[in-house]
């Protein structure tokens, strides 16, 4: 190779390593090449419109500032994390990091992360983990939904591993067994959406955050308690081999009401035990103890589905969330009753998986 040719190759590699930027109405994409940056930006805009219509019944208005979207194309496991900061019913800022093969980024990771932005726009505050992640997995492609469905069934048939729904609904942060939260959150979200609509599901979550989950299941799904909902969900899993994804009707949900919290709340949905994407800082969904700040808050998912725990390797139960002083705004409210229900245990698998 000539000296000139060598310099040309080195120059091309240097440009590629620097990456490329592409601006859309709502995103500023940083990606390895101009073509990939443009493709990701256009796809992100597509999902932003599609997921808002599916979940809300209408398009979101343009964001005041475009969301930085950093994309790293690799051959390793796919995943993402989206950061938010909430203050007094406003989304102060957001940032998205995604990583994986290009096909998985476009078909699975992007719709998942964009759904988090739809939830942030609607709720204007951190969403219960099970609903935030479960609903976002519901927005993914068939392959990812199938994996979570099979994993959920496996978890339910592993003694001591599954979360009773009353405990799952009360979780404010990621438990030790992250995938149990993802899989059960997806399965319950899918069950509820299939029996109503995506908008009804959001109204149910809003009601549960404000007035408690027993009140929410009574008002929106006509069950007497969370435990009765749980039995209906388990019966459904036993009696079905597939859980079809349902599209939402275009009924606009009720907008959140009430005075917003008075402190900045940071949100992180990339589980702390998982590899961090792009060396991004991790912030958990909680109000800071010190003076209000405006850091980025993140939302995401594991980069892969780890092997399930063995039957005798159940994850430790998560610590019960603290009881904050009553305040206005949407905050998850622990349901009544001080004694947690017994752990969900199914016998040997009695139903098929897809």
C-alpha positions in Angstrom: 0.0 0.0 0.0 1.3 3.4 -0.9 2.0 6.2 1.6 -0.9 8.2 0.2 -3.3 5.3 0.4 -2.3 4.6 3.9 -3.0 8.2 4.9 -6.4 8.0 3.2 -7.4 4.9 5.1 -6.2 6.4 8.4 -8.2 9.5 7.7 -11.4 7.6 6.9 -11.0 5.5 10.1 -10.5 8.7 12.1 -13.7 10.2 10.7 -15.7 7.0 11.5 -14.3 6.9 15.0 -15.5 10.5 15.6 -19.0 9.6 14.6 -21.7 11.7 13.0 -24.6 13.8 14.0 -28.1 14.1 12.6 -30.8 16.5 13.8 -34.6 15.9 13.6 -37.4 17.9 15.1 -37.2 16.1 18.5 -33.8 14.3 18.5 -30.1 15.1 18.0 -28.5 11.7 17.1 -24.9 10.8 17.5 -24.0 7.6 15.7 -21.0 6.0 14.0 -21.8 7.1 10.5 -24.1 9.8 8.9 -26.2 7.1 7.3 -26.8 5.3 10.7 -27.4 8.6 12.4 -30.1 9.6 9.9 -31.7 6.1 10.0 -31.9 6.1 13.8 -33.2 9.7 13.9 -36.0 9.1 11.4 -36.9 5.8 13.1 -37.0 7.5 16.5 -39.4 10.2 15.1 -41.6 7.4 13.7 -41.8 5.6 17.0 -42.4 8.9 18.9 -45.5 9.5 16.8 -46.7 5.9 16.7 -46.3 5.1 20.4 -47.9 8.4 21.5 -51.0 7.6 19.3 -51.1 4.0 20.6 -50.7 4.9 24.3 -52.3 8.3 24.5 -54.6 8.5 21.5 -52.9 11.6 20.1 -49.4 12.9 19.1 -47.2 14.6 21.6 -46.3 18.2 20.8 -42.7 18.9 19.8 -40.3 19.0 22.8 -39.0 22.4 23.8 -35.4 21.0 23.4 -34.4 18.0 21.2 -33.5 14.9 23.1 -29.8 13.9 22.7 -29.7 10.3 21.4 -26.3 8.5 21.5 -26.2 5.3 19.5 -23.4 2.7 19.7 -23.6 -0.1 17.2 -22.1 -3.3 18.5 -22.5 -7.0 18.1 -23.1 -7.5 21.8 -26.4 -7.6 23.7 -28.8 -4.7 23.0 -30.1 -2.3 25.6 -30.8 1.3 26.3 -31.2 4.0 29.0 -33.2 7.2 28.9 -32.6 10.0 31.4 -35.3 12.4 32.8 -35.5 15.1 35.4 -38.9 16.0 36.7 -39.8 19.2 38.6 -43.3 20.5 39.5 -45.1 18.6 36.8 -42.5 19.4 34.1 -40.0 17.3 32.3 -36.8 19.4 32.6 -34.7 17.4 30.2 -34.1 14.0 28.8 -31.3 12.0 27.2 -31.2 8.6 25.5 -28.4 6.1 25.1 -28.8 2.9 23.1 -26.4 0.1 22.2 -26.5 -3.1 20.2 -26.8 -4.4 16.7 -28.5 -2.0 14.3 -31.4 -4.3 13.6 -32.2 -4.7 17.3 -31.8 -1.0 18.0 -34.3 -0.2 15.2 -36.9 -2.9 16.0 -36.7 -3.3 19.7 -34.6 -0.9 21.7 -35.9 2.3 20.2 -39.6 1.6 20.6 -38.9 0.6 24.2 -37.0 3.8 25.0 -39.4 6.1 23.1 -42.3 4.6 25.1 -40.5 5.8 28.3 -40.7 9.3 26.9 -44.4 8.9 26.2 -45.0 7.9 29.8 -42.8 10.8 31.1 -44.9 13.2 29.0 -48.2 11.8 30.3 -47.4 11.3 34.0 -44.9 14.1 34.5 -43.3 12.2 37.3 -41.6 8.8 37.9 -43.8 5.8 37.1 -44.0 2.6 39.1 -41.2 0.4 37.9 -43.4 -2.6 36.9 -45.6 -0.4 34.7 -42.8 1.7 33.2 -40.8 -1.3 32.2 -43.7 -3.6 31.5 -45.4 -1.1 29.3 -42.2 -0.3 27.4 -41.5 -4.0 26.7 -45.1 -4.2 25.4 -44.1 -1.7 22.8 -41.3 -3.9 21.5 -41.3 -6.5 18.7 -42.7 -10.0 18.9 -39.4 -11.6 19.6 -38.8 -9.6 22.7 -42.3 -10.0 24.0 -42.1 -13.7 23.5 -38.9 -13.9 25.5 -40.4 -12.0 28.4 -43.6 -14.1 28.3 -41.6 -17.4 28.5 -39.3 -16.0 31.2 -42.4 -14.9 33.3 -43.9 -18.4 33.1 -40.5 -19.9 34.1 -40.3 -17.4 37.1 -43.8 -18.3 38.3 -42.9 -21.9 38.3 -39.8 -21.3 40.3 -40.7 -21.6 44.0 -40.1 -18.4 45.9 -38.9 -16.3 42.9 -42.0 -14.5 41.8 -43.2 -11.2 43.3 -46.8 -11.2 44.7 -48.5 -8.4 42.8 -49.1 -6.3 45.9 -45.4 -6.2 46.5 -44.6 -5.7 42.7 -46.9 -2.7 42.5 -45.3 -1.1 45.6 -41.7 -1.3 44.3 -40.2 2.1 43.7 -36.7 0.9 42.7 -35.2 -2.1 41.0 -35.1 -5.3 43.2 -32.2 -7.7 43.2 -34.0 -10.0 40.7 -34.4 -7.3 38.0 -35.7 -9.7 35.4 -38.5 -10.9 37.6 -39.7 -7.3 37.6 -39.3 -6.9 33.9 -41.0 -10.2 33.0 -43.9 -10.0 35.5 -44.3 -6.3 34.7 -44.7 -7.1 31.1 -47.0 -10.0 31.6 -49.4 -8.1 33.9 -49.3 -5.0 31.7 -50.1 -7.2 28.6 -53.0 -8.9 30.5 -54.5 -5.6 31.6 -54.1 -3.9 28.1 -55.6 -7.0 26.5 -58.7 -6.7 28.7 -59.1 -2.9 28.1 -56.8 -0.6 26.2 -53.5 1.2 26.6 -55.3 4.4 27.6 -57.3 2.5 30.3 -54.1 1.0 31.5 -52.5 4.4 32.0 -55.6 5.6 33.8 -55.4 2.5 36.1 -51.7 3.3 36.9 -52.5 6.9 37.6 -55.4 5.9 40.0 -53.2 3.4 41.7 -50.4 6.0 42.3 -52.9 8.4 43.8 -55.4 6.3 45.7 -54.0 2.9 46.1 -54.0 -0.3 44.0 -57.1 -1.9 45.5 -59.1 1.1 44.6 -57.6 1.1 41.1 -58.4 -2.5 40.3 -62.0 -2.0 41.6 -62.6 1.1 39.5 -60.9 0.1 36.3 -61.0 -3.7 36.1 -63.8 -4.6 38.5 -61.8 -6.9 40.8 -62.3 -6.7 44.5 -58.6 -6.6 45.3 -55.0 -6.9 44.0 -55.1 -10.5 45.0 -58.2 -11.2 43.0 -56.5 -9.5 40.0 -53.5 -11.7 40.6 -55.6 -14.9 40.5 -57.3 -13.8 37.2 -53.9 -13.1 35.7 -52.4 -16.5 36.8 -55.5 -18.3 35.5 -55.1 -16.6 32.2 -51.5 -17.8 31.9 -52.5 -21.3 32.8 -55.2 -21.4 30.2 -53.4 -19.7 27.3 -50.3 -20.4 25.2 -50.2 -17.0 23.6 -50.9 -13.5 24.8 -51.6 -11.4 21.8 -50.6 -7.8 21.7 -53.5 -5.4 21.5 -53.6 -2.0 19.8 -55.2 0.8 21.8 -58.3 2.7 20.8 -58.0 6.4 20.2 -59.8 7.5 23.3 -57.8 10.2 24.9 -57.0 9.6 28.6 -57.7 11.9 31.4 -54.8 14.3 32.0 -53.1 14.1 35.4 -54.3 16.5 37.9 -53.1 17.9 41.2 -50.2 20.0 42.3 -46.9 18.6 41.3 -44.1 17.8 43.7 -41.9 20.7 44.8 -38.5 19.1 44.3 -36.6 17.9 41.3 -37.0 14.1 40.9 -34.4 12.1 39.0 -35.2 8.9 37.2 -33.1 6.0 36.2 -34.4 2.9 34.5 -31.2 1.2 33.7 -30.9 -1.3 36.6 -27.8 -0.5 38.7 -26.5 -4.1 38.6 -26.4 -4.1 34.8 -23.5 -2.8 32.6 -23.8 0.9 32.1 -24.2 2.2 28.5 -21.8 4.7 27.2 -20.4 5.2 30.7 -23.4 7.3 31.5 -24.0 8.2 35.2 -26.7 6.4 37.1 -29.4 8.2 38.9 -32.2 6.4 40.7 -35.8 7.5 40.8 -35.9 9.5 44.0 -35.9 13.0 45.2 -32.5 14.2 46.4 -31.9 14.6 50.1 -30.1 18.0 49.6 -31.2 21.1 47.8 -33.1 20.6 44.5 -30.8 19.9 41.6 -31.4 19.4 37.9 -29.4 16.3 36.9 -30.3 13.9 34.1 -32.5 11.0 35.3 -32.4 7.8 33.4 -34.7 5.1 32.2 -33.7 1.8 30.5 -33.5 -2.0 30.6 -30.9 -4.7 31.0 -28.7 -5.3 28.0 -29.6 -9.0 27.9 -31.8 -11.6 29.5 -29.6 -13.5 32.1 -30.0 -17.1 32.9 -32.9 -17.7 35.3 -32.1 -18.5 38.9 -32.2 -22.1 39.9 -35.3 -23.3 41.9 -33.4 -23.0 45.2 -31.8 -19.7 44.3 -34.6 -17.3 44.8 -33.7 -13.7 45.0 -34.0 -11.9 48.3 -37.2 -10.0 48.9 -36.8 -6.3 48.2 -36.9 -3.9 51.1 -40.3 -2.4 51.7 -40.5 1.2 50.4 -40.5 4.0 52.9 -43.7 5.8 53.6 -43.3 9.5 52.6 -45.4 12.2 54.2 -48.6 12.8 52.3 -48.2 15.4 49.6 -49.9 16.6 46.5 -49.0 15.2 43.1 -48.7 11.6 41.9 -46.9 9.4 44.3 -47.2 5.6 44.5 -49.4 4.9 47.6 -48.8 1.6 49.4 -52.1 -0.4 49.6 -53.7 -1.0 53.0 -52.7 -3.9 55.2 -49.5 -4.5 57.0 -49.0 -8.2 56.4 -47.7 -9.1 52.9 -49.5 -12.0 51.1 -47.8 -15.3 50.7 -45.4 -15.7 47.8 -46.9 -16.7 44.5 -46.2 -20.4 43.9 -47.4 -22.5 41.0 -46.9 -26.2 40.9 -45.1 -27.9 38.1 -45.6 -26.2 34.8 -49.2 -26.9 33.6 -49.4 -24.5 30.7 -47.5 -24.0 27.4 -45.2 -21.2 26.5 -44.9 -19.6 23.1 
